[in-house]
């Protein structure tokens, strides 16, 4: 994994293998842009990737998208960090709620 730091944004190059539905390992490459917005304890990430065979073709586009990723502002919320308050969880095949705050309990 390689990384380069540009101000508040961090770019990471990653290589990994994913399992296909047939349980075969598929080598993949990705670029990750990570930003911790000012005034927030959370990090927001943008991930763009593809199979190793397609990487040379899509890499310039992925890097351009990752480099342009920005967060203009954040604001406080009174919504509790619970899986049932986040559409990305259970209804979309995400995490099942465990305990009082499943978002923090998985880390």
DAGI-V77308 format. One record per run of one state. SS is the DSSP state (A for helix, B for strand, O for the rest). FROM is the first residue (numbers start at 1). TO is the last residue. If there is no record, write none. Layout:
ss = (SS;SS)
from = (FROM;FROM)
to = (TO;TO)
This chain:
ss = (O;B;O;B;O;B;O;B;A;O;A;O;A;O;A;O)
from = (1;2;7;9;20;25;36;44;52;69;83;86;90;93;102;106)
to = (1;6;8;19;24;35;43;51;68;82;85;89;92;101;105;107)
